[in-house]
Structures are given as C-alpha cells and as structure tokens.
C-alpha cells in the first residue's frame, strides 16, 4: 500500500516545503528547513486580511455555574444537520441545568442531557444522517504536505483540520485536541447533538469518520481539561455530586452585540498560514537545535485570537 501526499492545488495552493508528491510507505524522510520563521512571529505579523471572524451564528457559548466560559465554533460545512440541531437546542434552553459528567484522562470531556429522557424541541432531526465525512467537491483543502497515519492525505479547509481520500473524493474533520463531537450510542445511532464531548488528550484519530464532529473549542479549554478526572468506567463521575453544573448554552448571535465575545481564526488559505506550517514543522530559534522537518496534522493548531 502506498502513502500518498496529494497536492490538490485548489485555490492556487501548493504542497508545503519539503513535501514529496508521492512516496511509498516507509520511504518518506524528513527534509528540514533551516531558518524557518517562528510560528509565534508569523501569527503576530499576519495582516488583518489573513484572519476571518467567526460568524456569531456559528459561535456557541457555554457558561458553567462556577463562572467558566467555553466558546465553541460550529462547523455547518461538515455536519449541517447536527449543527442545525445544536442551534435549535441552544435556543430551546436544552443545556440549562445540565452538567459535565465525564472527564476521561487523555481522552474527552462530555456534557449534556441524556437525549432519550427529555422532550425535544420542534424542528429537531431525531435521527440525523451519519455526517462523518463529506464530498470534497467545493471545499478548498490546503495540503499539510507531510504524511498522515489516518488518511491518504491531510490538511486544512477554512480553518479546520481535515483528512481526505482523493480516490473517493471525500473529506472529513479530524479528532484533534479541542475538537467537539456529538456523543452517540451504537450504530445506527448518530447522536442528535444533545450530548457533546471535547477532545482533551492525544488526538484519538481512530474516531475519525465514526462520530459526527460538529466544531471545536476556541476559548476556555482549561475550563474543561483542568477538571478532576472521573473515577468510573470511561471517566464518568460515579457520584452525581461531582458533576460540574452548566448555567446555560447560547449562540453568540442571541447575545446582545455589546456583550458578545468575538474571535478571529487565521485563514488557512493564505501565505501566513503556509509560513506557519513550515515553522511548526521546523522549529528553530535559541531552543531547538535540530528542526524536525515534519509535523503531525493535530500539532498544527490553527491560531485563534479574541478580537478586542
């Protein structure tokens, strides 16, 4: 089997420096780039045009009763039915007085209500399609330029980490740190979006194309990842008194504009992001003595900043 590093050349984008167009599995070798720009410097110097603001309709704000705030960008381009459900659930007040009830070390944090125990609001699709991957057509993917262990090709599309299969013409979101998915039961259940989880550990990429990823945490990861680990199976809290109460979950679009937090994501189709990837793959400066010449998809965290 061959591991291909496919250059899609969509939207005028090409392979990252040091990447090969095609290489048999096991024959790829790192090709370090000396004197690559430091990633933090690239982000600091990125022009305003290199950033996109998150649409308030796609920004979910979860406030915990202890005062913590978690901001989640939704991904309707990848899971439109699940995201529509989540918007409807937020406006219905679904998560009010629910809780974080599972914190599994090096894996996920999970929260919400058991979907089978409560009345659903009107308009909810109770059995969404399996939105685990989507057609690649119409989606410009900037290739990562380095091998991926879980997909024939990997890269970024509109700020999201994705795997791709050029032969099948499909693309999917990757389970990187901070990504948010819809909890589900055994197949054919796909989860409707009432129970959500966020990845807080080493990227569980084996879950790719098996669960609907609906977004990612853009602010407040420490509010989730710093919680006490559950002592029950799979990290569930055994004592309900240990649950972490949620005050409310709202769309930013429903918050008065003056009170609404605003975030920007570094565009992944621009020159700044291309330099950022090269820098992530070839760390230098005073600390790094030898650039790696390669990088994992989930080690290229797309920069997000709060807009003042």
C-alpha positions as CSV (number, residue, x, y, z in Angstrom):
1,X,0.0,0.0,0.0
2,X,1.3,3.4,-0.9
3,X,1.0,6.5,1.3
4,X,0.3,9.4,-1.0
5,X,1.0,13.1,-0.2
6,X,-1.5,14.5,-2.7
7,X,-1.1,18.1,-3.7
8,X,-4.6,19.3,-4.5
9,X,-3.6,22.7,-5.9
10,X,-7.0,24.1,-5.0
11,X,-7.4,27.9,-4.8
12,X,-3.8,28.3,-6.0
13,X,-2.4,26.3,-3.1
14,X,0.6,24.0,-3.4
15,X,2.4,21.5,-1.2
16,X,4.3,22.7,1.8
17,X,8.1,22.9,1.5
18,X,9.8,19.6,2.0
19,X,6.8,17.5,0.9
20,X,7.0,14.8,-1.8
21,X,4.2,14.4,-4.3
22,X,4.2,10.6,-3.8
23,X,6.2,8.2,-1.7
24,X,5.9,4.5,-0.8
25,X,5.1,3.9,2.8
26,X,8.2,3.8,4.9
27,X,10.3,5.7,2.4
28,X,9.4,9.2,3.4
29,X,12.2,11.1,5.1
30,X,12.1,14.4,7.0
31,X,13.5,17.3,5.0
32,X,14.3,20.0,7.5
33,X,14.1,23.7,6.5
34,X,16.7,25.8,8.2
35,X,15.9,29.3,9.5
36,X,12.1,28.9,9.1
37,X,10.1,31.7,10.7
38,X,9.0,31.2,14.3
39,X,5.2,30.3,14.3
40,X,4.5,32.9,17.0
41,X,6.2,35.6,14.9
42,X,4.2,34.6,11.8
43,X,0.9,34.9,13.8
44,X,2.0,38.2,15.3
45,X,2.8,39.7,11.9
46,X,-0.2,38.3,10.0
47,X,-2.1,41.1,8.2
48,X,-5.7,41.7,9.1
49,X,-6.7,40.2,5.8
50,X,-5.2,36.9,6.9
51,X,-7.8,36.5,9.6
52,X,-11.6,35.6,9.4
53,X,-14.0,36.5,12.1
54,X,-16.2,33.6,13.5
55,X,-19.9,34.1,12.5
56,X,-21.9,34.6,15.7
57,X,-24.4,32.1,14.3
58,X,-21.6,29.5,14.5
59,X,-20.3,30.5,17.9
60,X,-21.7,28.5,20.9
61,X,-21.1,30.0,24.4
62,X,-21.3,27.6,27.3
63,X,-21.2,29.1,30.8
64,X,-20.6,26.9,33.8
65,X,-22.2,27.8,37.1
66,X,-18.7,28.2,38.6
67,X,-18.1,31.1,36.2
68,X,-16.1,29.3,33.5
69,X,-16.8,30.2,29.8
70,X,-16.2,27.8,26.9
71,X,-16.6,29.2,23.3
72,X,-17.1,26.7,20.5
73,X,-17.0,27.3,16.8
74,X,-19.6,25.2,15.0
75,X,-18.8,23.5,11.6
76,X,-22.0,23.5,9.5
77,X,-20.0,22.9,6.3
78,X,-19.2,19.4,7.7
79,X,-22.2,18.4,9.8
80,X,-25.1,20.7,8.8
81,X,-27.9,18.6,10.3
82,X,-26.2,18.2,13.6
83,X,-25.3,21.9,13.8
84,X,-28.9,22.9,13.0
85,X,-30.0,20.6,15.9
86,X,-27.4,22.2,18.2
87,X,-28.6,25.7,17.3
88,X,-32.2,24.7,18.0
89,X,-31.3,23.0,21.2
90,X,-29.4,26.1,22.4
91,X,-32.4,28.4,21.6
92,X,-34.7,25.9,23.4
93,X,-32.5,26.0,26.6
94,X,-31.6,22.3,26.3
95,X,-28.4,22.5,28.3
96,X,-29.7,24.8,31.1
97,X,-29.2,22.9,34.4
98,X,-27.3,20.1,32.7
99,X,-23.8,19.2,33.6
100,X,-20.3,18.0,32.6
101,X,-20.5,14.4,33.8
102,X,-17.5,12.7,32.2
103,X,-13.8,13.6,32.3
104,X,-11.6,10.8,31.0
105,X,-7.9,11.4,31.3
106,X,-6.1,11.9,28.0
107,X,-9.3,11.5,26.0
108,X,-12.5,13.6,26.3
109,X,-14.8,15.7,28.5
110,X,-18.5,15.1,27.9
111,X,-21.6,17.1,28.9
112,X,-25.4,17.4,28.3
113,X,-28.6,15.6,28.9
114,X,-29.5,12.0,28.0
115,X,-31.4,12.5,24.8
116,X,-33.8,9.7,25.5
117,X,-35.0,11.1,28.8
118,X,-36.3,14.6,27.7
119,X,-38.8,16.1,25.3
120,X,-37.1,17.5,22.2
121,X,-38.0,20.9,20.8
122,X,-39.8,21.2,17.5
123,X,-37.7,21.0,14.4
124,X,-35.1,18.7,15.8
125,X,-34.0,15.9,13.5
126,X,-34.0,13.0,15.9
127,X,-32.0,10.7,13.7
128,X,-29.5,12.8,11.7
129,X,-27.6,11.2,8.9
130,X,-24.1,9.9,9.6
131,X,-22.3,13.2,9.0
132,X,-18.9,11.6,9.4
133,X,-17.4,12.8,6.1
134,X,-18.5,14.9,3.2
135,X,-17.7,15.3,-0.6
136,X,-14.5,17.1,-1.2
137,X,-16.1,19.0,-4.1
138,X,-16.5,22.7,-3.4
139,X,-14.0,22.6,-0.4
140,X,-10.6,24.1,-0.9
141,X,-8.1,22.0,1.1
142,X,-4.6,23.3,1.8
143,X,-2.4,20.1,1.9
144,X,-0.4,19.7,5.1
145,X,2.5,18.4,3.0
146,X,3.5,15.6,5.3
147,X,2.4,12.0,5.8
148,X,-0.7,11.2,7.9
149,X,-1.3,8.0,9.7
150,X,-5.0,8.0,9.4
151,X,-5.8,9.4,5.9
152,X,-4.3,9.2,2.4
153,X,-4.0,13.0,2.7
154,X,-4.4,15.6,5.4
155,X,-4.6,19.4,5.5
156,X,-6.8,22.3,6.4
157,X,-10.0,23.6,4.9
158,X,-11.4,27.0,6.0
159,X,-9.5,26.8,9.3
160,X,-10.4,23.2,10.1
161,X,-8.0,20.1,10.3
162,X,-9.2,17.6,7.8
163,X,-8.3,14.2,6.4
164,X,-9.1,13.4,2.7
165,X,-9.3,10.5,0.3
166,X,-8.7,11.8,-3.2
167,X,-9.7,8.5,-4.8
168,X,-13.1,8.5,-3.1
169,X,-13.5,12.3,-3.3
170,X,-14.2,12.7,0.4
171,X,-13.0,14.9,3.2
172,X,-13.6,14.8,7.0
173,X,-12.8,16.6,10.2
174,X,-10.0,15.2,12.3
175,X,-10.2,14.4,16.1
176,X,-7.5,16.9,17.1
177,X,-7.2,18.5,20.6
178,X,-10.2,20.7,21.3
179,X,-12.5,19.3,18.6
180,X,-16.1,18.8,19.6
181,X,-18.3,15.8,18.6
182,X,-21.8,14.6,19.1
183,X,-22.0,11.7,21.5
184,X,-23.9,8.7,20.2
185,X,-25.0,5.1,21.1
186,X,-24.1,2.1,19.0
187,X,-24.8,2.3,15.3
188,X,-27.1,3.1,13.6
189,X,-27.5,5.8,16.2
190,X,-25.6,9.0,15.1
191,X,-26.4,11.2,18.1
192,X,-28.6,14.3,17.6
193,X,-26.3,16.8,19.3
194,X,-27.8,17.0,22.9
195,X,-24.7,15.3,24.4
196,X,-21.4,16.7,23.3
197,X,-17.7,16.0,24.0
198,X,-14.4,17.8,23.6
199,X,-11.1,16.1,23.0
200,X,-8.7,16.9,25.9
201,X,-5.9,14.4,25.2
202,X,-3.7,12.9,22.5
203,X,-5.7,13.1,19.3
204,X,-8.0,10.0,19.1
205,X,-7.9,9.9,15.3
206,X,-9.3,6.3,15.3
207,X,-12.7,8.1,15.9
208,X,-12.4,9.9,12.6
209,X,-15.4,9.0,10.3
210,X,-17.1,7.2,13.1
211,X,-18.6,10.1,15.0
212,X,-20.0,13.4,13.8
213,X,-17.6,16.2,14.7
214,X,-19.6,19.4,15.0
215,X,-17.0,22.1,15.9
216,X,-14.0,22.9,18.1
217,X,-13.3,24.8,21.3
218,X,-11.8,28.2,20.5
219,X,-11.6,29.6,24.0
220,X,-11.8,28.0,27.5
221,X,-10.1,24.7,27.0
222,X,-8.6,25.0,30.5
223,X,-12.1,25.2,31.9
224,X,-12.7,21.7,30.6
225,X,-9.3,20.0,30.6
226,X,-8.4,21.1,34.1
227,X,-11.3,19.3,35.8
228,X,-10.9,16.3,38.1
229,X,-10.9,13.0,36.3
230,X,-13.8,10.7,36.7
231,X,-13.2,7.6,38.7
232,X,-15.8,5.5,37.0
233,X,-15.5,3.5,33.8
234,X,-14.5,5.7,30.8
235,X,-14.1,8.6,33.1
236,X,-17.7,9.1,34.2
237,X,-18.3,10.6,37.6
238,X,-19.6,7.9,39.9
239,X,-21.2,10.4,42.3
240,X,-23.6,12.9,40.8
241,X,-22.4,15.5,43.4
242,X,-19.2,15.6,41.4
243,X,-20.9,16.7,38.2
244,X,-20.0,20.2,37.0
245,X,-23.2,22.2,36.6
246,X,-23.8,24.2,33.4
247,X,-25.6,27.5,33.7
248,X,-26.6,28.0,30.1
249,X,-25.5,27.5,26.5
250,X,-26.4,30.2,24.0
251,X,-25.5,31.2,20.5
252,X,-23.4,34.4,20.3
253,X,-26.0,35.7,17.7
254,X,-28.6,35.7,20.6
255,X,-26.3,37.7,22.9
256,X,-26.5,41.5,22.8
257,X,-23.8,42.7,20.5
258,X,-22.1,44.8,23.2
259,X,-21.8,41.7,25.4
260,X,-20.8,39.2,22.7
261,X,-17.2,37.9,22.6
262,X,-15.7,37.9,19.1
263,X,-13.0,35.7,17.8
264,X,-10.8,35.5,14.7
265,X,-9.3,32.5,13.1
266,X,-6.1,32.6,11.0
267,X,-7.1,31.8,7.4
268,X,-5.6,28.5,6.2
269,X,-5.6,29.5,2.6
270,X,-3.2,32.4,3.0
271,X,0.5,33.0,2.9
272,X,0.8,33.5,6.6
273,X,-0.6,30.0,7.3
274,X,1.8,28.4,4.8
275,X,4.7,30.0,6.7
276,X,3.1,29.0,10.0
277,X,3.0,25.3,8.9
278,X,6.7,25.5,7.8
279,X,7.6,27.0,11.2
280,X,5.7,24.3,13.1
281,X,7.5,21.6,11.2
282,X,10.9,23.2,11.5
283,X,11.2,24.8,15.0
284,X,14.4,26.8,15.4
285,X,15.4,29.8,17.5
286,X,17.6,29.6,20.6
287,X,16.0,26.4,22.0
288,X,15.6,24.0,19.0
289,X,19.0,22.8,17.8
290,X,17.6,20.5,15.0
291,X,14.4,21.2,13.0
292,X,12.2,18.1,12.7
293,X,11.4,18.5,9.1
294,X,7.9,17.2,9.6
295,X,4.7,17.8,11.6
296,X,1.5,16.0,12.6
297,X,-1.8,17.4,11.5
298,X,-3.0,17.8,15.1
299,X,0.2,19.6,16.0
300,X,-0.7,22.4,13.7
301,X,-3.3,24.1,16.0
302,X,-5.0,26.7,13.9
303,X,-4.4,30.1,15.6
304,X,-7.4,31.8,17.1
305,X,-7.5,35.2,18.8
306,X,-10.1,37.1,20.7
307,X,-11.0,40.3,18.9
308,X,-10.9,43.4,21.1
